[in-house]
Amino acid sequence: MIWLLLLACDAETSSIVFSGEVQDAPGNAGKPVEGAAVVAQNREGAVVGEDETDADGAFAVTVDAGVSFFLTVSAEGYVPTSFSGLAGLSDYTSEAGLPWLATTEWVEEQKARFAACPTAGEEGTFITGQTLQFIASVADASSWPQLADVSVEVLGSDGETDPGCYLDAEQVSLADGESTGETGEFAVFGVPPGGINVRATVQRSSGEAGTDVFEYVAPESGLIPMFPTPLEL
């Protein structure tokens, strides 16, 4: 899930509280996870706030106001799961179902869908997502149309570029795919830990190619779910 920049009007606040509930499945379809570590980091990976979930999966992380941070959730028996940057000037409660924590089974199922990709099986963080056309007038992201012909790559903390993996129209893994198919789905294997840029290149309505960049802090051998990956045409 892509979190957008959070803005508010209370500029006098020196710190804010970001709260929510951690579940063990995406889409607000899971159960609360107790005892999960919720860690906010800056782009360099330094911890700027942290908390542990209670029996209801609830947490409250205090961070400096106006400072961008990236959230990683981890717990024994789960795959560390990271989400995109946030910043705000007032307290904020996350929408239902975010953040969530991936099970090993869920991650392995997703990896298996891209098994024909040349980089499948590489050690490191696994990224998977779906490119959608961002429409400002439509609040529900599930109603945004899927975008094909988007190429995705990751510039890692090691300076190397990791290519995207793709599916065809029947959701069959491609060994030589160069861009998203009709479903808009993609994956990237073997991403090293640390600050990364996910770059998605799409043909704009102007006829020129444009690239949108999404910043993350990749965990050690974790998951970054990018549902949706909103792109403007």
N, C-alpha and C positions, 0 to 999 in steps of 0.2 A: 504494500500500500504506500502511496506517495502522500506524505503529509505536507501541506503547504505552509508557508510562513504565517505565523500567528501574529496579529497586530491588535493593539488595544490603545486606549487613550490615557491610561493612568501612568504618566511618565515619572511620577514621584516614587513609584515602587522600586526598591533596590533588589528585591528577589521575588520570584514567582514560584508557585507550586503547580507542577504538572501531575495530574492524577488520572487514574483509570483502573481497569481490571484486566488481568491477563487470563486468557483462555488457551486451551490446548488444541485449537483448530481454527482455521480462518472463517470469516464470514459470520461471526457471532454464533457459531454452531457448536462450540466446544464447551468444556467444563472448566470451572475455575482451577487455576494452578496455585497451590499454596507453597510458600517457601522459595519462590522464584526470585532471583536477583535481577533488579531493574536498574541498569546503569546508564547514566547520561555522560557522554564523552564529547570533547571538542574535536575539531578536525585532526588535531595531532594525536588523538587517542588518550589525552589526559582526562581523568574522571572529574566531572564538575558537579555531580550529584548522584545519589543512589538510594535505594530502598529495597525492602523485601516484602513480597506479597503476603497478605494474611490468608485466613481460611477461605475467604470469598474471592481470592485472587486480586484484592485491591492493593494499590500502592499510591504513594504520594512522594514525588521527587522534587526537592527544592533546588532551584538553580538561579543564577544571577539573571535579572531582567535584561532583555534585549540581547542576550548572548546566544548565538546559535549552538545547538547541541544535537547529538545523534543518540538514539536509544537502542540498547541491546538488552535482550531478555534471555536469561539462561537458568537452567535448573537440572538437577540430576535426572538422567533418563531422557532428556530432550536435546535437540540441536540448538545451539545459540542462534537467536534470530534477531536481525538488526533492521532498523527502520530509518527513513531519511530524516534530514535535518529539520529542526523546529527552532523558533525563537519567539519571544513574546514579552509583553509589558504588563500582563496581568495573569492571574491564576486561570488555568485552563483544565477542563476535564475532557479526556479523549472520548470519541464516539464509541458506541458499543462494538465490541469485537476487535478493538485495537488498543494496545498491541496484542499479539498472540504468539504462542510458543509452539514450534513445530516438533512433532514426534519424528523419530528416526524412520518409522514406517512411511510417513507422509513424504519425507524428503526422498527416500529411496524410490518410491513410486513415481515421483516427478522426474528423477534422474533417468529412470528406465524408459520414460517416454521419449528421451533424446539419445537413446543408446547408440544410434548409428553415427552420431557426431564424432569427428576425429579426436576431439579433446575429452570425450566422455570417460569418466573414471579418474581424471586427474585430481590429485589431492588439493584441498583448499576449500574456500567458501564457494557455495553453489548459489547462483542467482537465477531466478526464473520470474517471468512476468508476461504481461500482455499489453501490446501497444493499442491505444484507443485514441480516437480523435477528440480532443478537448473542445467542448462547446460550452461557452460561458453561460448561455441562457438556460442550460439544462443542469439542474443541481444534482440529479441522480447519475453518478458515474456509470452505473450499470446500463444506462440507456445510451451511452456514447457508442458510436459505431467502431467496430474493429478496424485496425489499419494494417493492410498488407504492404509489402515492398518497403519495409523499414529495416535498415541494417543496424545492428547493435554491436558495440564493442566496449571493453572495459580497459581503461588505463589504470593499471595497478600501482600500488605503493612502491613496487620495485622498478617502475619505469617501463615495464613491458605491457604490451597490448594483448588482451585475450579476446578472441573472436566469439561471436554469437553462434548459437545452434538453433535450428529451426525445424518446423513441421510442415508437411504439405497440407492440402485442403482436407484430406482424410485423417489428419493428425498422425501421420506416419513420419517417423524421424528421418531426416535427410542427411546423407553423408557429405553432400557438397552444396548445401543450401547457402545462399548469400544474403537472404532477407526473409522477413516474416511472410508466412503464407496468409491465407484468408482468415485464419483464426487470430492472427496477430501475436501468437505465442512465441516465446524465445527462451533460451537458457544460456548461461555461461558457466563453464566449469573451471576449477583450479585457481580461483582468485586468491591472492595472498592477503594476509591481514593488514589493516591500516587504512588510511584515507584513499578512496578511489573515486574515479569519475566514470559514470556509465553514460556513453554517448550514443544517442539514437538519431540516425540520419534519415530524413524523409523528404519526399518531393513536395514542395510547397505549392499552394494554389497559383503562385506567381510563375511557376514553371522552373524555379530554381531550387536546388537542394538546400535544405537547412538542417542544422544539427542542434538538438537540445541536449543539455548536459545535466545529469542528476548526481549529486554528491552523496556519498555514504562513507561510513567507517565499517569496513568488513571485519567480522570477528574471526577468531581462529577456527578454521574448519566448520563454519556455520552456514547460515542461510540468509539471503536477502530476498524477500518476496516483493516484487514490483507489480502489484495488482491494484489499480491499473497503472500503466505508464502513459500519462496524458501528453499528446503532441498536438500542436497547432498547425493547421494547414494554411 
